[in-house]
Amino acid sequence: VQPVESGGGLVQTGGSLRLSCIVSGSGFRINDMGWYRQAPGKTREFVAAIINSDGRTVYAGSVKGRFIISKDNAKNTMYLEMNNLKPADTAIYYCSSDITDPFDSMTWGQGTQVTVSS
């Protein structure tokens, strides 16, 4: 079952949003998971990941210090808290339930649109 993202929307520069990703199945507790984004006319890019083995988080340089990735095992939900948003953050945000297997379409959600107005 594909992950399901939610929480996108329109926000002004400097605002905040929290994205959620519900992941069904046992993979949630064993996989390394993450968030990616794709802006119009650009390729999909890495945003953040959370490593299952030790809970370590990894961020793209462009979002480090502004975004926080986390997960709630009891709810099978991964989050991306986005603060101090900029127009350059405008994109469709995708959840990956297994960042080690990017070619498996079932590990990707349908995406949620984030638009930051200037």
mmCIF file of the C-alpha atoms, coordinates in Angstrom:
data_MODEL
# 
_entry.id   MODEL 
# 
loop_
_atom_site.group_PDB 
_atom_site.id 
_atom_site.type_symbol 
_atom_site.label_atom_id 
_atom_site.label_alt_id 
_atom_site.label_comp_id 
_atom_site.label_asym_id 
_atom_site.label_entity_id 
_atom_site.label_seq_id 
_atom_site.pdbx_PDB_ins_code 
_atom_site.Cartn_x 
_atom_site.Cartn_y 
_atom_site.Cartn_z 
_atom_site.occupancy 
_atom_site.B_iso_or_equiv 
_atom_site.pdbx_formal_charge 
_atom_site.auth_seq_id 
_atom_site.auth_comp_id 
_atom_site.auth_asym_id 
_atom_site.auth_atom_id 
_atom_site.pdbx_PDB_model_num 
ATOM 1   C CA . VAL A 1 1   ? 0.000  0.000  0.000   1.00 0.00 ? 1   VAL A CA 1 
ATOM 2   C CA . GLN A 1 2   ? 1.361  3.380  -0.957  1.00 0.00 ? 2   GLN A CA 1 
ATOM 3   C CA . PRO A 1 3   ? 2.019  5.998  1.702   1.00 0.00 ? 3   PRO A CA 1 
ATOM 4   C CA . VAL A 1 4   ? -0.524 8.817  1.980   1.00 0.00 ? 4   VAL A CA 1 
ATOM 5   C CA . GLU A 1 5   ? 0.648  12.397 2.464   1.00 0.00 ? 5   GLU A CA 1 
ATOM 6   C CA . SER A 1 6   ? -1.365 15.311 3.792   1.00 0.00 ? 6   SER A CA 1 
ATOM 7   C CA . GLY A 1 7   ? -0.857 18.767 5.234   1.00 0.00 ? 7   GLY A CA 1 
ATOM 8   C CA . GLY A 1 8   ? 0.176  20.777 2.214   1.00 0.00 ? 8   GLY A CA 1 
ATOM 9   C CA . GLY A 1 9   ? -1.280 24.158 1.403   1.00 0.00 ? 9   GLY A CA 1 
ATOM 10  C CA . LEU A 1 10  ? -0.669 27.819 0.703   1.00 0.00 ? 10  LEU A CA 1 
ATOM 11  C CA . VAL A 1 11  ? 1.390  29.810 3.188   1.00 0.00 ? 11  VAL A CA 1 
ATOM 12  C CA . GLN A 1 12  ? 3.151  33.152 3.217   1.00 0.00 ? 12  GLN A CA 1 
ATOM 13  C CA . THR A 1 13  ? 6.901  33.564 3.370   1.00 0.00 ? 13  THR A CA 1 
ATOM 14  C CA . GLY A 1 14  ? 8.085  32.908 6.894   1.00 0.00 ? 14  GLY A CA 1 
ATOM 15  C CA . GLY A 1 15  ? 5.134  30.712 7.715   1.00 0.00 ? 15  GLY A CA 1 
ATOM 16  C CA . SER A 1 16  ? 5.016  27.082 8.804   1.00 0.00 ? 16  SER A CA 1 
ATOM 17  C CA . LEU A 1 17  ? 3.355  23.858 7.737   1.00 0.00 ? 17  LEU A CA 1 
ATOM 18  C CA . ARG A 1 18  ? 3.453  20.292 8.990   1.00 0.00 ? 18  ARG A CA 1 
ATOM 19  C CA . LEU A 1 19  ? 3.211  17.459 6.505   1.00 0.00 ? 19  LEU A CA 1 
ATOM 20  C CA . SER A 1 20  ? 2.101  13.987 7.524   1.00 0.00 ? 20  SER A CA 1 
ATOM 21  C CA . CYS A 1 21  ? 2.678  10.642 5.869   1.00 0.00 ? 21  CYS A CA 1 
ATOM 22  C CA . ILE A 1 22  ? 0.775  7.547  6.925   1.00 0.00 ? 22  ILE A CA 1 
ATOM 23  C CA . VAL A 1 23  ? 2.567  4.320  6.076   1.00 0.00 ? 23  VAL A CA 1 
ATOM 24  C CA . SER A 1 24  ? 0.706  1.036  6.357   1.00 0.00 ? 24  SER A CA 1 
ATOM 25  C CA . GLY A 1 25  ? 2.429  -2.244 7.121   1.00 0.00 ? 25  GLY A CA 1 
ATOM 26  C CA . SER A 1 26  ? 5.440  -3.428 9.091   1.00 0.00 ? 26  SER A CA 1 
ATOM 27  C CA . GLY A 1 27  ? 7.878  -1.541 6.906   1.00 0.00 ? 27  GLY A CA 1 
ATOM 28  C CA . PHE A 1 28  ? 7.264  1.614  8.895   1.00 0.00 ? 28  PHE A CA 1 
ATOM 29  C CA . ARG A 1 29  ? 9.234  0.220  11.827  1.00 0.00 ? 29  ARG A CA 1 
ATOM 30  C CA . ILE A 1 30  ? 12.185 -1.134 9.863   1.00 0.00 ? 30  ILE A CA 1 
ATOM 31  C CA . ASN A 1 31  ? 12.695 1.081  6.825   1.00 0.00 ? 31  ASN A CA 1 
ATOM 32  C CA . ASP A 1 32  ? 14.692 4.234  6.386   1.00 0.00 ? 32  ASP A CA 1 
ATOM 33  C CA . MET A 1 33  ? 12.131 6.785  5.272   1.00 0.00 ? 33  MET A CA 1 
ATOM 34  C CA . GLY A 1 34  ? 12.156 10.309 4.005   1.00 0.00 ? 34  GLY A CA 1 
ATOM 35  C CA . TRP A 1 35  ? 10.726 13.272 2.179   1.00 0.00 ? 35  TRP A CA 1 
ATOM 36  C CA . TYR A 1 36  ? 11.488 14.498 -1.308  1.00 0.00 ? 36  TYR A CA 1 
ATOM 37  C CA . ARG A 1 37  ? 10.133 17.389 -3.324  1.00 0.00 ? 37  ARG A CA 1 
ATOM 38  C CA . GLN A 1 38  ? 9.715  18.373 -6.938  1.00 0.00 ? 38  GLN A CA 1 
ATOM 39  C CA . ALA A 1 39  ? 9.321  21.951 -8.094  1.00 0.00 ? 39  ALA A CA 1 
ATOM 40  C CA . PRO A 1 40  ? 7.860  22.815 -11.509 1.00 0.00 ? 40  PRO A CA 1 
ATOM 41  C CA . GLY A 1 41  ? 10.386 22.138 -14.249 1.00 0.00 ? 41  GLY A CA 1 
ATOM 42  C CA . LYS A 1 42  ? 12.863 20.531 -11.875 1.00 0.00 ? 42  LYS A CA 1 
ATOM 43  C CA . THR A 1 43  ? 13.820 17.007 -10.951 1.00 0.00 ? 43  THR A CA 1 
ATOM 44  C CA . ARG A 1 44  ? 12.770 15.432 -7.667  1.00 0.00 ? 44  ARG A CA 1 
ATOM 45  C CA . GLU A 1 45  ? 15.200 16.265 -4.884  1.00 0.00 ? 45  GLU A CA 1 
ATOM 46  C CA . PHE A 1 46  ? 15.972 14.928 -1.450  1.00 0.00 ? 46  PHE A CA 1 
ATOM 47  C CA . VAL A 1 47  ? 14.674 16.927 1.514   1.00 0.00 ? 47  VAL A CA 1 
ATOM 48  C CA . ALA A 1 48  ? 15.087 14.860 4.673   1.00 0.00 ? 48  ALA A CA 1 
ATOM 49  C CA . ALA A 1 49  ? 15.384 11.295 5.923   1.00 0.00 ? 49  ALA A CA 1 
ATOM 50  C CA . ILE A 1 50  ? 15.144 9.422  9.176   1.00 0.00 ? 50  ILE A CA 1 
ATOM 51  C CA . ILE A 1 51  ? 17.314 6.366  9.646   1.00 0.00 ? 51  ILE A CA 1 
ATOM 52  C CA . ASN A 1 52  ? 15.596 3.466  11.366  1.00 0.00 ? 52  ASN A CA 1 
ATOM 53  C CA . SER A 1 53  ? 18.628 1.843  13.009  1.00 0.00 ? 53  SER A CA 1 
ATOM 54  C CA . ASP A 1 54  ? 19.552 4.787  15.214  1.00 0.00 ? 54  ASP A CA 1 
ATOM 55  C CA . GLY A 1 55  ? 16.911 7.467  14.623  1.00 0.00 ? 55  GLY A CA 1 
ATOM 56  C CA . ARG A 1 56  ? 19.461 9.718  12.978  1.00 0.00 ? 56  ARG A CA 1 
ATOM 57  C CA . THR A 1 57  ? 18.056 12.447 10.762  1.00 0.00 ? 57  THR A CA 1 
ATOM 58  C CA . VAL A 1 58  ? 19.596 13.796 7.588   1.00 0.00 ? 58  VAL A CA 1 
ATOM 59  C CA . TYR A 1 59  ? 18.685 17.021 5.805   1.00 0.00 ? 59  TYR A CA 1 
ATOM 60  C CA . ALA A 1 60  ? 19.393 18.754 2.548   1.00 0.00 ? 60  ALA A CA 1 
ATOM 61  C CA . GLY A 1 61  ? 21.471 21.848 3.051   1.00 0.00 ? 61  GLY A CA 1 
ATOM 62  C CA . SER A 1 62  ? 18.695 24.082 1.760   1.00 0.00 ? 62  SER A CA 1 
ATOM 63  C CA . VAL A 1 63  ? 16.307 23.067 4.568   1.00 0.00 ? 63  VAL A CA 1 
ATOM 64  C CA . LYS A 1 64  ? 18.668 22.307 7.440   1.00 0.00 ? 64  LYS A CA 1 
ATOM 65  C CA . GLY A 1 65  ? 17.760 24.351 10.479  1.00 0.00 ? 65  GLY A CA 1 
ATOM 66  C CA . ARG A 1 66  ? 14.252 25.053 9.176   1.00 0.00 ? 66  ARG A CA 1 
ATOM 67  C CA . PHE A 1 67  ? 12.684 21.597 8.659   1.00 0.00 ? 67  PHE A CA 1 
ATOM 68  C CA . ILE A 1 68  ? 12.331 18.778 11.162  1.00 0.00 ? 68  ILE A CA 1 
ATOM 69  C CA . ILE A 1 69  ? 11.579 15.181 10.253  1.00 0.00 ? 69  ILE A CA 1 
ATOM 70  C CA . SER A 1 70  ? 10.108 12.835 12.833  1.00 0.00 ? 70  SER A CA 1 
ATOM 71  C CA . LYS A 1 71  ? 8.015  9.711  13.135  1.00 0.00 ? 71  LYS A CA 1 
ATOM 72  C CA . ASP A 1 72  ? 5.429  8.304  15.511  1.00 0.00 ? 72  ASP A CA 1 
ATOM 73  C CA . ASN A 1 73  ? 5.588  4.521  15.561  1.00 0.00 ? 73  ASN A CA 1 
ATOM 74  C CA . ALA A 1 74  ? 2.295  4.250  17.444  1.00 0.00 ? 74  ALA A CA 1 
ATOM 75  C CA . LYS A 1 75  ? 0.506  6.068  14.603  1.00 0.00 ? 75  LYS A CA 1 
ATOM 76  C CA . ASN A 1 76  ? 2.561  4.706  11.689  1.00 0.00 ? 76  ASN A CA 1 
ATOM 77  C CA . THR A 1 77  ? 3.021  8.326  10.701  1.00 0.00 ? 77  THR A CA 1 
ATOM 78  C CA . MET A 1 78  ? 6.037  10.318 9.593   1.00 0.00 ? 78  MET A CA 1 
ATOM 79  C CA . TYR A 1 79  ? 6.063  14.097 9.784   1.00 0.00 ? 79  TYR A CA 1 
ATOM 80  C CA . LEU A 1 80  ? 7.882  16.995 8.203   1.00 0.00 ? 80  LEU A CA 1 
ATOM 81  C CA . GLU A 1 81  ? 7.638  20.205 10.156  1.00 0.00 ? 81  GLU A CA 1 
ATOM 82  C CA . MET A 1 82  ? 8.549  23.106 7.916   1.00 0.00 ? 82  MET A CA 1 
ATOM 83  C CA . ASN A 1 83  ? 9.369  26.483 9.414   1.00 0.00 ? 83  ASN A CA 1 
ATOM 84  C CA . ASN A 1 84  ? 10.463 29.826 8.017   1.00 0.00 ? 84  ASN A CA 1 
ATOM 85  C CA . LEU A 1 85  ? 9.188  28.794 4.610   1.00 0.00 ? 85  LEU A CA 1 
ATOM 86  C CA . LYS A 1 86  ? 10.509 30.497 1.501   1.00 0.00 ? 86  LYS A CA 1 
ATOM 87  C CA . PRO A 1 87  ? 9.128  30.759 -2.046  1.00 0.00 ? 87  PRO A CA 1 
ATOM 88  C CA . ALA A 1 88  ? 11.944 28.389 -3.111  1.00 0.00 ? 88  ALA A CA 1 
ATOM 89  C CA . ASP A 1 89  ? 10.290 25.710 -0.962  1.00 0.00 ? 89  ASP A CA 1 
ATOM 90  C CA . THR A 1 90  ? 7.281  25.676 -3.286  1.00 0.00 ? 90  THR A CA 1 
ATOM 91  C CA . ALA A 1 91  ? 6.967  22.143 -4.652  1.00 0.00 ? 91  ALA A CA 1 
ATOM 92  C CA . ILE A 1 92  ? 5.059  18.913 -4.485  1.00 0.00 ? 92  ILE A CA 1 
ATOM 93  C CA . TYR A 1 93  ? 6.316  17.018 -1.459  1.00 0.00 ? 93  TYR A CA 1 
ATOM 94  C CA . TYR A 1 94  ? 6.520  13.244 -1.607  1.00 0.00 ? 94  TYR A CA 1 
ATOM 95  C CA . CYS A 1 95  ? 6.856  10.739 1.165   1.00 0.00 ? 95  CYS A CA 1 
ATOM 96  C CA . SER A 1 96  ? 9.086  7.705  0.661   1.00 0.00 ? 96  SER A CA 1 
ATOM 97  C CA . SER A 1 97  ? 8.460  4.713  2.884   1.00 0.00 ? 97  SER A CA 1 
ATOM 98  C CA . ASP A 1 98  ? 11.787 3.160  1.864   1.00 0.00 ? 98  ASP A CA 1 
ATOM 99  C CA . ILE A 1 99  ? 14.496 5.471  0.625   1.00 0.00 ? 99  ILE A CA 1 
ATOM 100 C CA . THR A 1 100 ? 16.738 2.490  -0.171  1.00 0.00 ? 100 THR A CA 1 
ATOM 101 C CA . ASP A 1 101 ? 14.322 1.299  -2.873  1.00 0.00 ? 101 ASP A CA 1 
ATOM 102 C CA . PRO A 1 102 ? 13.433 4.409  -4.907  1.00 0.00 ? 102 PRO A CA 1 
ATOM 103 C CA . PHE A 1 103 ? 12.418 2.440  -7.997  1.00 0.00 ? 103 PHE A CA 1 
ATOM 104 C CA . ASP A 1 104 ? 9.566  0.686  -6.252  1.00 0.00 ? 104 ASP A CA 1 
ATOM 105 C CA . SER A 1 105 ? 6.574  2.874  -7.046  1.00 0.00 ? 105 SER A CA 1 
ATOM 106 C CA . MET A 1 106 ? 4.675  1.453  -4.083  1.00 0.00 ? 106 MET A CA 1 
ATOM 107 C CA . THR A 1 107 ? 7.071  3.192  -1.696  1.00 0.00 ? 107 THR A CA 1 
ATOM 108 C CA . TRP A 1 108 ? 6.056  6.644  -2.939  1.00 0.00 ? 108 TRP A CA 1 
ATOM 109 C CA . GLY A 1 109 ? 2.982  8.621  -2.021  1.00 0.00 ? 109 GLY A CA 1 
ATOM 110 C CA . GLN A 1 110 ? 0.997  10.727 -4.447  1.00 0.00 ? 110 GLN A CA 1 
ATOM 111 C CA . GLY A 1 111 ? 2.416  13.953 -3.093  1.00 0.00 ? 111 GLY A CA 1 
ATOM 112 C CA . THR A 1 112 ? 1.048  17.045 -1.425  1.00 0.00 ? 112 THR A CA 1 
ATOM 113 C CA . GLN A 1 113 ? 1.384  20.555 -2.826  1.00 0.00 ? 113 GLN A CA 1 
ATOM 114 C CA . VAL A 1 114 ? 3.161  23.232 -0.809  1.00 0.00 ? 114 VAL A CA 1 
ATOM 115 C CA . THR A 1 115 ? 3.003  26.778 -2.112  1.00 0.00 ? 115 THR A CA 1 
ATOM 116 C CA . VAL A 1 116 ? 4.832  29.643 -0.432  1.00 0.00 ? 116 VAL A CA 1 
ATOM 117 C CA . SER A 1 117 ? 3.815  33.116 -1.526  1.00 0.00 ? 117 SER A CA 1 
ATOM 118 C CA . SER A 1 118 ? 6.164  36.076 -1.386  1.00 0.00 ? 118 SER A CA 1 
# 
